[in-house]
Amino acid sequence: MDINILRSIVTVVTFLVFIGIVAWAWSGRNAQSFDEAAQLPFKQDE
């Protein structure tokens, strides 16, 4: 196996992982969790 083929495979796998993370972050199922996490710095300590 040539080093360039290995580099190409790693690049494609990394790109697919990136696309998976983007799809997970933009999915509607996680919107409520992300909204709650975004408000954490603004909550007052009780």
C-alpha atoms as one frame of an Amber mdcrd trajectory, in Angstrom:
protein
   0.000   0.000   0.000   1.402   3.334  -1.071   1.583   6.166   1.484  -0.522
   8.382  -0.787  -3.360   5.860  -0.799  -3.244   5.756   2.990  -3.327   9.560
   3.147  -6.323   9.601   0.801  -8.190   7.078   2.939  -7.495   9.069   6.107
  -8.679  12.265   4.412 -11.947  10.671   3.274 -12.608   9.113   6.692 -11.915
  12.427   8.434 -14.265  14.236   6.054 -17.030  11.696   6.705 -16.586  12.086
  10.465 -16.798  15.864  10.061 -20.020  15.574   8.037 -21.434  13.247  10.717
 -20.664  15.742  13.482 -22.250  18.583  11.513 -25.376  16.498  10.866 -25.597
  15.600  14.560 -25.195  19.233  15.643 -27.863  20.506  13.240 -30.410  17.753
  13.907 -33.688  18.872  15.406 -33.570  16.232  18.149 -30.772  18.085  19.939
 -32.203  21.595  19.710 -33.720  21.629  23.196 -30.550  20.316  24.845 -28.430
  22.881  23.026 -30.806  25.711  23.950 -30.636  24.731  27.625 -26.846  24.523
  27.494 -26.665  27.930  25.818 -28.571  29.512  28.706 -26.369  28.059  31.462
 -24.019  31.095  31.736 -27.015  33.393  32.278 -28.712  31.406  35.056 -28.589
  32.895  38.519 -27.295  30.792  41.386 -30.086  29.975  43.794
